[in-house]
Amino acid sequence: LTEQLNLKGTIRGHNNWVTQLATNPKFPDMLLSSSRAKTLIMWKLTRDDYYGIPQKR
């Protein structure tokens, strides 16, 4: 089977390339991202506007 990916929205906040994204089924509105600048951002995802709000840097 081939898995298809669809763009649902964008997040902005890192100063370098994003290297990793992580989700958890217990918290479907949260996303964790890391970058080459060695930063982590925890995002609260919105359902209506398709963007993320940084919660912690």
Backbone as CSV, one residue per row, in Angstrom:
resi,resn,N_x,N_y,N_z,CA_x,CA_y,CA_z,C_x,C_y,C_z
1,LEU,0.832,-1.193,0.000,0.000,0.000,0.000,0.869,1.246,0.000
2,THR,0.399,2.256,-0.669,1.090,3.536,-0.708,0.358,4.513,0.191
3,GLU,1.100,5.164,1.063,0.502,6.151,1.960,0.561,7.520,1.297
4,GLN,-0.534,8.256,1.376,-0.598,9.579,0.775,-0.561,10.636,1.864
5,LEU,0.243,11.672,1.656,0.336,12.788,2.594,-0.357,13.999,1.998
6,ASN,-1.102,14.719,2.821,-1.795,15.926,2.389,-1.400,17.083,3.283
7,LEU,-1.081,18.229,2.684,-0.773,19.435,3.445,-2.054,19.965,4.073
8,LYS,-2.060,20.096,5.391,-3.225,20.596,6.116,-3.022,22.020,6.605
9,GLY,-1.778,22.471,6.696,-1.502,23.811,7.188,-0.009,24.032,7.316
10,THR,0.358,25.174,7.870,1.765,25.523,8.017,2.050,25.987,9.437
11,ILE,3.315,25.875,9.822,3.778,26.411,11.102,5.034,27.226,10.822
12,ARG,5.200,28.317,11.540,6.389,29.154,11.390,6.932,29.472,12.766
13,GLY,8.253,29.343,12.914,8.838,29.643,14.204,10.286,29.221,14.336
14,HIS,10.724,28.266,13.523,12.113,27.820,13.581,12.987,28.736,12.728
15,ASN,14.254,28.871,13.130,15.205,29.690,12.387,16.073,28.865,11.446
16,ASN,15.823,27.575,11.350,16.597,26.694,10.489,15.678,25.574,10.022
17,TRP,16.196,24.649,9.253,15.392,23.553,8.723,14.760,22.735,9.833
18,VAL,13.519,22.367,9.641,12.848,21.447,10.563,13.323,20.039,10.221
19,THR,13.761,19.306,11.241,14.324,17.975,11.019,13.425,16.847,11.509
20,GLN,12.480,17.161,12.381,11.647,16.101,12.958,10.294,16.669,13.364
21,LEU,9.248,15.876,13.171,7.906,16.183,13.655,7.419,14.977,14.443
22,ALA,6.734,15.226,15.552,6.212,14.125,16.367,4.797,14.451,16.817
23,THR,3.947,13.432,16.818,2.569,13.564,17.290,2.297,12.458,18.300
24,ASN,1.161,12.585,18.982,0.747,11.576,19.950,-0.763,11.415,19.823
25,PRO,-1.278,10.200,19.632,-2.719,10.015,19.475,-3.535,10.460,20.686
26,LYS,-2.913,10.519,21.868,-3.636,10.987,23.056,-3.866,12.495,23.026
27,PHE,-3.042,13.221,22.271,-3.140,14.681,22.169,-3.141,15.073,20.693
28,PRO,-4.248,14.862,19.979,-4.267,15.086,18.531,-4.105,16.546,18.117
29,ASP,-4.272,17.481,19.052,-4.113,18.895,18.704,-2.721,19.430,19.061
30,MET,-1.785,18.539,19.397,-0.424,18.951,19.735,0.568,18.363,18.732
31,LEU,1.633,19.129,18.465,2.699,18.709,17.567,4.014,19.182,18.161
32,LEU,5.041,18.364,18.085,6.375,18.734,18.544,7.281,18.758,17.324
33,SER,8.043,19.857,17.164,8.970,19.960,16.039,10.361,20.293,16.554
34,SER,11.370,19.822,15.815,12.761,20.145,16.142,13.448,20.633,14.876
35,SER,14.541,21.389,15.073,15.221,21.961,13.915,16.725,21.757,14.000
36,ARG,17.404,22.095,12.907,18.866,22.013,12.867,19.506,23.033,13.793
37,ALA,18.760,24.034,14.227,19.265,25.025,15.181,19.203,24.492,16.609
38,LYS,18.863,23.205,16.761,18.778,22.538,18.066,17.703,23.151,18.958
39,THR,16.568,23.493,18.350,15.430,24.007,19.105,14.251,23.050,18.961
40,LEU,13.423,23.019,20.000,12.167,22.274,20.001,11.038,23.266,20.195
41,ILE,9.945,23.061,19.480,8.747,23.877,19.689,7.567,22.927,19.831
42,MET,6.763,23.157,20.878,5.521,22.423,21.056,4.403,23.315,20.518
43,TRP,3.592,22.783,19.618,2.553,23.542,18.929,1.170,23.074,19.344
44,LYS,0.249,24.028,19.479,-1.173,23.720,19.625,-1.781,23.947,18.254
45,LEU,-2.314,22.899,17.651,-2.874,22.987,16.308,-4.328,23.421,16.370
46,THR,-4.702,24.324,15.480,-6.089,24.767,15.402,-6.827,23.894,14.394
47,ARG,-8.079,23.706,14.607,-8.886,22.882,13.696,-9.479,23.712,12.559
48,ASP,-9.838,24.950,12.839,-10.564,25.750,11.858,-9.666,26.498,10.882
49,ASP,-8.531,27.021,11.366,-7.717,27.907,10.543,-6.490,27.238,9.932
50,TYR,-6.224,25.994,10.284,-5.110,25.232,9.718,-3.756,25.892,9.949
51,TYR,-3.490,26.242,11.176,-2.160,26.721,11.529,-1.856,26.307,12.953
52,GLY,-0.588,26.456,13.335,-0.164,26.077,14.678,0.251,27.285,15.489
53,ILE,-0.033,27.245,16.777,0.347,28.314,17.702,1.446,27.767,18.604
54,PRO,2.647,28.395,18.589,3.712,27.868,19.447,3.355,28.008,20.919
55,GLN,3.507,26.931,21.685,3.196,26.934,23.110,4.452,27.079,23.959
56,LYS,5.527,26.425,23.568,6.792,26.486,24.308,7.931,26.462,23.318
57,ARG,8.990,27.204,23.633,10.197,27.206,22.799,11.360,26.837,23.644
